[in-house]
Amino acid sequence: MTVKYEITSEQQAEIEAARKKNRNKKIEAKLKILSLRAEGKNLKEISKITEYHFTNVSKIISQFIHRGLSYMLHAITLATIGT
């Protein structure tokens, strides 16, 4: 069963604020995915725009909805430091 995750206007404002402060390309790609979802784009549209596979787009959105932006950004930062 598929679930369509919606991003609230408050969450969208949080995403846009993070995009303005961000300097990391990996984080920017994920924030762009979230912004496009907040604009009402579907997974296939986002996938085409960002060149991420639609299953990865879905995972990024789901992670944001369930764990929040700060968790997601922290996980990406840790992964980047580890490389």
N, CA, C and O atoms as a printed pandas DataFrame, in Angstrom:
     atom_number atom_name residue_name chain_id  residue_number  x_coord  y_coord  z_coord
0              1         N          MET        A               1    0.837   -1.175    0.000
1              2        CA          MET        A               1    0.000    0.000    0.000
2              3         C          MET        A               1    0.889    1.249    0.000
3              4         O          MET        A               1    1.795    1.370    0.825
4              5         N          THR        A               2    0.633    2.148   -0.902
5              6        CA          THR        A               2    1.426    3.372   -0.970
6              7         C          THR        A               2    0.799    4.459   -0.118
7              8         O          THR        A               2   -0.420    4.548    0.023
8              9         N          VAL        A               3    1.670    5.280    0.445
9             10        CA          VAL        A               3    1.239    6.392    1.279
10            11         C          VAL        A               3    1.746    7.672    0.626
11            12         O          VAL        A               3    2.918    7.765    0.262
12            13         N          LYS        A               4    0.867    8.655    0.478
13            14        CA          LYS        A               4    1.276    9.929   -0.099
14            15         C          LYS        A               4    1.573   10.886    1.050
15            16         O          LYS        A               4    0.676   11.326    1.768
16            17         N          TYR        A               5    2.849   11.193    1.200
17            18        CA          TYR        A               5    3.259   12.103    2.269
18            19         C          TYR        A               5    3.092   13.545    1.830
19            20         O          TYR        A               5    3.506   13.933    0.737
20            21         N          GLU        A               6    2.484   14.323    2.691
21            22        CA          GLU        A               6    2.288   15.754    2.448
22            23         C          GLU        A               6    3.229   16.535    3.347
23            24         O          GLU        A               6    3.469   16.147    4.490
24            25         N          ILE        A               7    3.753   17.623    2.839
25            26        CA          ILE        A               7    4.630   18.500    3.610
26            27         C          ILE        A               7    3.841   19.763    3.940
27            28         O          ILE        A               7    3.295   20.415    3.050
28            29         N          THR        A               8    3.786   20.100    5.217
29            30        CA          THR        A               8    3.014   21.255    5.661
30            31         C          THR        A               8    3.734   22.555    5.304
31            32         O          THR        A               8    4.910   22.543    4.941
32            33         N          SER        A               9    3.028   23.660    5.409
33            34        CA          SER        A               9    3.637   24.959    5.125
34            35         C          SER        A               9    4.732   25.283    6.138
35            36         O          SER        A               9    5.719   25.928    5.788
36            37         N          GLU        A              10    4.574   24.847    7.388
37            38        CA          GLU        A              10    5.604   25.054    8.399
38            39         C          GLU        A              10    6.857   24.260    8.055
39            40         O          GLU        A              10    7.972   24.767    8.175
40            41         N          GLN        A              11    6.671   23.017    7.628
41            42        CA          GLN        A              11    7.807   22.191    7.228
42            43         C          GLN        A              11    8.488   22.777    5.992
43            44         O          GLN        A              11    9.714   22.758    5.883
44            45         N          GLN        A              12    7.687   23.295    5.066
45            46        CA          GLN        A              12    8.242   23.901    3.862
46            47         C          GLN        A              12    9.106   25.111    4.225
47            48         O          GLN        A              12   10.172   25.306    3.641
48            49         N          ALA        A              13    8.662   25.911    5.170
49            50        CA          ALA        A              13    9.442   27.067    5.616
50            51         C          ALA        A              13   10.761   26.610    6.248
51            52         O          ALA        A              13   11.799   27.240    6.041
52            53         N          GLU        A              14   10.723   25.523    7.012
53            54        CA          GLU        A              14   11.923   24.967    7.623
54            55         C          GLU        A              14   12.906   24.486    6.555
55            56         O          GLU        A              14   14.113   24.700    6.673
56            57         N          ILE        A              15   12.387   23.841    5.519
57            58        CA          ILE        A              15   13.219   23.349    4.424
58            59         C          ILE        A              15   13.873   24.518    3.685
59            60         O          ILE        A              15   15.071   24.487    3.403
60            61         N          GLU        A              16   13.096   25.532    3.378
61            62        CA          GLU        A              16   13.631   26.688    2.646
62            63         C          GLU        A              16   14.684   27.430    3.470
63            64         O          GLU        A              16   15.679   27.900    2.917
64            65         N          ALA        A              17   14.480   27.538    4.772
65            66        CA          ALA        A              17   15.475   28.171    5.646
66            67         C          ALA        A              17   16.775   27.366    5.640
67            68         O          ALA        A              17   17.866   27.935    5.615
68            69         N          ALA        A              18   16.651   26.049    5.665
69            70        CA          ALA        A              18   17.830   25.186    5.630
70            71         C          ALA        A              18   18.560   25.321    4.293
71            72         O          ALA        A              18   19.790   25.310    4.255
72            73         N          ARG        A              19   17.811   25.447    3.200
73            74        CA          ARG        A              19   18.435   25.604    1.880
74            75         C          ARG        A              19   19.246   26.889    1.809
75            76         O          ARG        A              19   20.309   26.915    1.189
76            77         N          LYS        A              20   18.758   27.951    2.434
77            78        CA          LYS        A              20   19.469   29.230    2.407
78            79         C          LYS        A              20   20.789   29.166    3.166
79            80         O          LYS        A              20   21.756   29.830    2.791
80            81         N          LYS        A              21   20.832   28.365    4.238
81            82        CA          LYS        A              21   22.033   28.265    5.071
82            83         C          LYS        A              21   23.017   27.209    4.561
83            84         O          LYS        A              21   24.200   27.259    4.897
84            85         N          ASN        A              22   22.554   26.278    3.773
85            86        CA          ASN        A              22   23.329   25.113    3.390
86            87         C          ASN        A              22   24.443   25.422    2.382
87            88         O          ASN        A              22   24.297   26.291    1.522
88            89         N          ARG        A              23   25.567   24.686    2.506
89            90        CA          ARG        A              23   26.671   24.781    1.551
90            91         C          ARG        A              23   27.102   23.396    1.047
91            92         O          ARG        A              23   28.041   23.286    0.259
92            93         N          ASN        A              24   26.418   22.350    1.503
93            94        CA          ASN        A              24   26.774   20.977    1.164
94            95         C          ASN        A              24   25.913   20.489   -0.008
95            96         O          ASN        A              24   24.686   20.576    0.042
96            97         N          LYS        A              25   26.566   19.971   -1.073
97            98        CA          LYS        A              25   25.836   19.545   -2.279
98            99         C          LYS        A              25   24.900   18.363   -2.017
99           100         O          LYS        A              25   23.798   18.312   -2.562
100          101         N          LYS        A              26   25.330   17.423   -1.193
101          102        CA          LYS        A              26   24.475   16.268   -0.898
102          103         C          LYS        A              26   23.220   16.697   -0.139
103          104         O          LYS        A              26   22.114   16.229   -0.412
104          105         N          ILE        A              27   23.420   17.586    0.808
105          106        CA          ILE        A              27   22.276   18.083    1.575
106          107         C          ILE        A              27   21.357   18.891    0.676
107          108         O          ILE        A              27   20.136   18.772    0.773
108          109         N          GLU        A              28   21.927   19.712   -0.200
109          110        CA          GLU        A              28   21.113   20.521   -1.112
110          111         C          GLU        A              28   20.241   19.647   -2.004
111          112         O          GLU        A              28   19.078   19.973   -2.243
112          113         N          ALA        A              29   20.784   18.550   -2.493
113          114        CA          ALA        A              29   20.007   17.648   -3.350
114          115         C          ALA        A              29   18.787   17.115   -2.606
115          116         O          ALA        A              29   17.692   17.048   -3.164
116          117         N          LYS        A              30   18.980   16.742   -1.361
117          118        CA          LYS        A              30   17.866   16.205   -0.569
118          119         C          LYS        A              30   16.868   17.299   -0.191
119          120         O          LYS        A              30   15.660   17.064   -0.182
120          121         N          LEU        A              31   17.370   18.481    0.118
121          122        CA          LEU        A              31   16.473   19.596    0.409
122          123         C          LEU        A              31   15.651   19.983   -0.820
123          124         O          LEU        A              31   14.487   20.364   -0.701
124          125         N          LYS        A              32   16.264   19.882   -2.000
125          126        CA          LYS        A              32   15.537   20.182   -3.239
126          127         C          LYS        A              32   14.398   19.179   -3.439
127          128         O          LYS        A              32   13.295   19.553   -3.837
128          129         N          ILE        A              33   14.673   17.916   -3.161
129          130        CA          ILE        A              33   13.633   16.886   -3.257
130          131         C          ILE        A              33   12.458   17.252   -2.350
131          132         O          ILE        A              33   11.301   17.173   -2.761
132          133         N          LEU        A              34   12.764   17.649   -1.122
133          134        CA          LEU        A              34   11.706   18.013   -0.174
134          135         C          LEU        A              34   10.954   19.257   -0.633
135          136         O          LEU        A              34    9.733   19.330   -0.494
136          137         N          SER        A              35   11.671   20.233   -1.176
137          138        CA          SER        A              35   11.025   21.451   -1.682
138          139         C          SER        A              35   10.076   21.140   -2.827
139          140         O          SER        A              35    8.963   21.664   -2.881
140          141         N          LEU        A              36   10.517   20.289   -3.736
141          142        CA          LEU        A              36    9.675   19.917   -4.872
142          143         C          LEU        A              36    8.420   19.185   -4.401
143          144         O          LEU        A              36    7.333   19.383   -4.945
144          145         N          ARG        A              37    8.581   18.338   -3.385
145          146        CA          ARG        A              37    7.421   17.632   -2.832
146          147         C          ARG        A              37    6.452   18.627   -2.195
147          148         O          ARG        A              37    5.236   18.507   -2.342
148          149         N          ALA        A              38    7.004   19.602   -1.491
149          150        CA          ALA        A              38    6.167   20.624   -0.861
150          151         C          ALA        A              38    5.408   21.434   -1.904
151          152         O          ALA        A              38    4.317   21.936   -1.632
152          153         N          GLU        A              39    5.981   21.562   -3.096
153          154        CA          GLU        A              39    5.317   22.279   -4.194
154          155         C          GLU        A              39    4.234   21.437   -4.856
155          156         O          GLU        A              39    3.505   21.932   -5.716
156          157         N          GLY        A              40    4.121   20.167   -4.463
157          158        CA          GLY        A              40    3.064   19.307   -4.993
158          159         C          GLY        A              40    3.500   18.366   -6.097
159          160         O          GLY        A              40    2.662   17.700   -6.706
160          161         N          LYS        A              41    4.787   18.298   -6.366
161          162        CA          LYS        A              41    5.286   17.384   -7.407
162          163         C          LYS        A              41    5.169   15.945   -6.912
163          164         O          LYS        A              41    5.294   15.678   -5.716
164          165         N          ASN        A              42    4.927   15.016   -7.848
165          166        CA          ASN        A              42    4.873   13.610   -7.470
166          167         C          ASN        A              42    6.265   12.984   -7.579
167          168         O          ASN        A              42    7.203   13.625   -8.052
168          169         N          LEU        A              43    6.391   11.735   -7.142
169          170        CA          LEU        A              43    7.700   11.080   -7.089
170          171         C          LEU        A              43    8.384   11.007   -8.448
171          172         O          LEU        A              43    9.587   11.244   -8.550
172          173         N          LYS        A              44    7.636   10.684   -9.479
173          174        CA          LYS        A              44    8.240   10.559  -10.816
174          175         C          LYS        A              44    8.704   11.912  -11.347
175          176         O          LYS        A              44    9.747   11.995  -11.997
176          177         N          GLU        A              45    7.949   12.963  -11.081
177          178        CA          GLU        A              45    8.364   14.303  -11.501
178          179         C          GLU        A              45    9.644   14.718  -10.771
179          180         O          GLU        A              45   10.572   15.248  -11.381
180          181         N          ILE        A              46    9.681   14.473   -9.473
181          182        CA          ILE        A              46   10.859   14.818   -8.682
182          183         C          ILE        A              46   12.060   14.006   -9.159
183          184         O          ILE        A              46   13.168   14.529   -9.277
184          185         N          SER        A              47   11.832   12.746   -9.427
185          186        CA          SER        A              47   12.889   11.865   -9.912
186          187         C          SER        A              47   13.488   12.381  -11.220
187          188         O          SER        A              47   14.706   12.380  -11.399
188          189         N          LYS        A              48   12.644   12.808  -12.104
189          190        CA          LYS        A              48   13.109   13.321  -13.397
190          191         C          LYS        A              48   13.910   14.617  -13.224
191          192         O          LYS        A              48   14.942   14.798  -13.871
192          193         N          ILE        A              49   13.447   15.502  -12.370
193          194        CA          ILE        A              49   14.104   16.791  -12.148
194          195         C          ILE        A              49   15.455   16.607  -11.463
195          196         O          ILE        A              49   16.442   17.231  -11.853
196          197         N          THR        A              50   15.498   15.751  -10.443
197          198        CA          THR        A              50   16.706   15.613   -9.617
198          199         C          THR        A              50   17.646   14.504  -10.090
199          200         O          THR        A              50   18.797   14.439   -9.658
200          201         N          GLU        A              51   17.164   13.644  -10.967
201          202        CA          GLU        A              51   17.919   12.493  -11.462
202          203         C          GLU        A              51   18.218   11.470  -10.360
203          204         O          GLU        A              51   19.188   10.717  -10.447
204          205         N          TYR        A              52   17.380   11.455   -9.334
205          206        CA          TYR        A              52   17.411   10.405   -8.312
206          207         C          TYR        A              52   16.344    9.388   -8.685
207          208         O          TYR        A              52   15.291    9.765   -9.200
208          209         N          HIS        A              53   16.596    8.106   -8.435
209          210        CA          HIS        A              53   15.584    7.082   -8.684
210          211         C          HIS        A              53   14.384    7.355   -7.789
211          212         O          HIS        A              53   14.542    7.801   -6.652
212          213         N          PHE        A              54   13.177    7.088   -8.302
213          214        CA          PHE        A              54   11.975    7.443   -7.539
214          215         C          PHE        A              54   11.887    6.716   -6.204
215          216         O          PHE        A              54   11.276    7.237   -5.271
216          217         N          THR        A              55   12.483    5.514   -6.082
217          218        CA          THR        A              55   12.459    4.841   -4.781
218          219         C          THR        A              55   13.336    5.583   -3.768
219          220         O          THR        A              55   13.006    5.640   -2.583
220          221         N          ASN        A              56   14.452    6.149   -4.234
221          222        CA          ASN        A              56   15.290    6.948   -3.335
222          223         C          ASN        A              56   14.587    8.244   -2.950
223          224         O          ASN        A              56   14.686    8.688   -1.806
224          225         N          VAL        A              57   13.886    8.847   -3.886
225          226        CA          VAL        A              57   13.103   10.053   -3.597
226          227         C          VAL        A              57   12.082    9.737   -2.513
227          228         O          VAL        A              57   11.919   10.503   -1.562
228          229         N          SER        A              58   11.405    8.622   -2.656
229          230        CA          SER        A              58   10.404    8.211   -1.671
230          231         C          SER        A              58   11.030    8.011   -0.297
231          232         O          SER        A              58   10.460    8.432    0.710
232          233         N          LYS        A              59   12.203    7.372   -0.243
233          234        CA          LYS        A              59   12.884    7.138    1.033
234          235         C          LYS        A              59   13.282    8.448    1.705
235          236         O          LYS        A              59   13.148    8.587    2.921
236          237         N          ILE        A              60   13.768    9.406    0.925
237          238        CA          ILE        A              60   14.173   10.703    1.469
238          239         C          ILE        A              60   12.971   11.422    2.073
239          240         O          ILE        A              60   13.052   11.967    3.174
240          241         N          ILE        A              61   11.863   11.419    1.349
241          242        CA          ILE        A              61   10.647   12.085    1.843
242          243         C          ILE        A              61   10.129   11.378    3.096
243          244         O          ILE        A              61    9.761   12.033    4.071
244          245         N          SER        A              62   10.098   10.056    3.071
245          246        CA          SER        A              62    9.626    9.281    4.211
246          247         C          SER        A              62   10.503    9.537    5.441
247          248         O          SER        A              62    9.992    9.712    6.547
248          249         N          GLN        A              63   11.818    9.557    5.243
249          250        CA          GLN        A              63   12.732    9.818    6.353
250          251         C          GLN        A              63   12.464   11.199    6.957
251          252         O          GLN        A              63   12.468   11.357    8.178
252          253         N          PHE        A              64   12.235   12.181    6.113
253          254        CA          PHE        A              64   11.927   13.524    6.589
254          255         C          PHE        A              64   10.634   13.533    7.405
255          256         O          PHE        A              64   10.589   14.113    8.490
256          257         N          ILE        A              65    9.600   12.902    6.895
257          258        CA          ILE        A              65    8.297   12.886    7.569
258          259         C          ILE        A              65    8.391   12.186    8.927
259          260         O          ILE        A              65    7.840   12.670    9.916
260          261         N          HIS        A              66    9.087   11.054    8.975
261          262        CA          HIS        A              66    9.125   10.249   10.194
262          263         C          HIS        A              66   10.168   10.703   11.213
263          264         O          HIS        A              66    9.962   10.554   12.417
264          265         N          ARG        A              67   11.286   11.256   10.739
265          266        CA          ARG        A              67   12.376   11.579   11.664
266          267         C          ARG        A              67   12.697   13.059   11.758
267          268         O          ARG        A              67   13.365   13.486   12.699
268          269         N          GLY        A              68   12.236   13.844   10.806
269          270        CA          GLY        A              68   12.469   15.282   10.859
270          271         C          GLY        A              68   13.712   15.722   10.105
271          272         O          GLY        A              68   14.576   14.915    9.761
272          273         N          LEU        A              69   13.775   17.002    9.864
273          274        CA          LEU        A              69   14.867   17.579    9.078
274          275         C          LEU        A              69   16.196   17.513    9.818
275          276         O          LEU        A              69   17.218   17.190    9.214
276          277         N          SER        A              70   16.201   17.808   11.089
277          278        CA          SER        A              70   17.471   17.832   11.828
278          279         C          SER        A              70   18.128   16.454   11.838
279          280         O          SER        A              70   19.345   16.357   11.688
280          281         N          TYR        A              71   17.350   15.393   12.011
281          282        CA          TYR        A              71   17.906   14.039   11.976
282          283         C          TYR        A              71   18.501   13.739   10.608
283          284         O          TYR        A              71   19.613   13.221   10.500
284          285         N          MET        A              72   17.752   14.069    9.573
285          286        CA          MET        A              72   18.194   13.796    8.211
286          287         C          MET        A              72   19.490   14.535    7.897
287          288         O          MET        A              72   20.419   13.942    7.349
288          289         N          LEU        A              73   19.566   15.808    8.234
289          290        CA          LEU        A              73   20.764   16.597    7.963
290          291         C          LEU        A              73   21.950   16.105    8.780
291          292         O          LEU        A              73   23.079   16.099    8.290
292          293         N          HIS        A              74   21.707   15.695   10.012
293          294        CA          HIS        A              74   22.767   15.172   10.868
294          295         C          HIS        A              74   23.326   13.873   10.292
295          296         O          HIS        A              74   24.541   13.677   10.278
296          297         N          ALA        A              75   22.468   13.001    9.825
297          298        CA          ALA        A              75   22.900   11.723    9.247
298          299         C          ALA        A              75   23.745   11.955    7.997
299          300         O          ALA        A              75   24.755   11.279    7.801
300          301         N          ILE        A              76   23.347   12.894    7.160
301          302        CA          ILE        A              76   24.106   13.195    5.947
302          303         C          ILE        A              76   25.469   13.776    6.318
303          304         O          ILE        A              76   26.484   13.406    5.727
304          305         N          THR        A              77   25.497   14.672    7.280
305          306        CA          THR        A              77   26.750   15.280    7.722
306          307         C          THR        A              77   27.708   14.231    8.260
307          308         O          THR        A              77   28.898   14.267    7.947
308          309         N          LEU        A              78   27.218   13.307    9.057
309          310        CA          LEU        A              78   28.059   12.235    9.593
310          311         C          LEU        A              78   28.592   11.354    8.478
311          312         O          LEU        A              78   29.757   10.959    8.509
312          313         N          ALA        A              79   27.766   11.041    7.499
313          314        CA          ALA        A              79   28.193   10.216    6.372
314          315         C          ALA        A              79   29.266   10.933    5.561
315          316         O          ALA        A              79   30.201   10.297    5.074
316          317         N          THR        A              80   29.141   12.233    5.412
317          318        CA          THR        A              80   30.101   13.018    4.649
318          319         C          THR        A              80   31.443   13.077    5.377
319          320         O          THR        A              80   32.499   12.962    4.754
320          321         N          ILE        A              81   31.399   13.252    6.672
321          322        CA          ILE        A              81   32.632   13.317    7.472
322          323         C          ILE        A              81   33.368   11.979    7.423
323          324         O          ILE        A              81   34.598   11.934    7.410
324          325         N          GLY        A              82   32.603   10.899    7.396
325          326        CA          GLY        A              82   33.190    9.572    7.377
326          327         C          GLY        A              82   33.896    9.211    6.090
327          328         O          GLY        A              82   34.669    8.253    6.063
328          329         N          THR        A              83   33.650    9.959    5.008
329          330        CA          THR        A              83   34.270    9.622    3.723
330          331         C          THR        A              83   35.542   10.375    3.498
331          332         O          THR        A              83   36.185   10.204    2.462
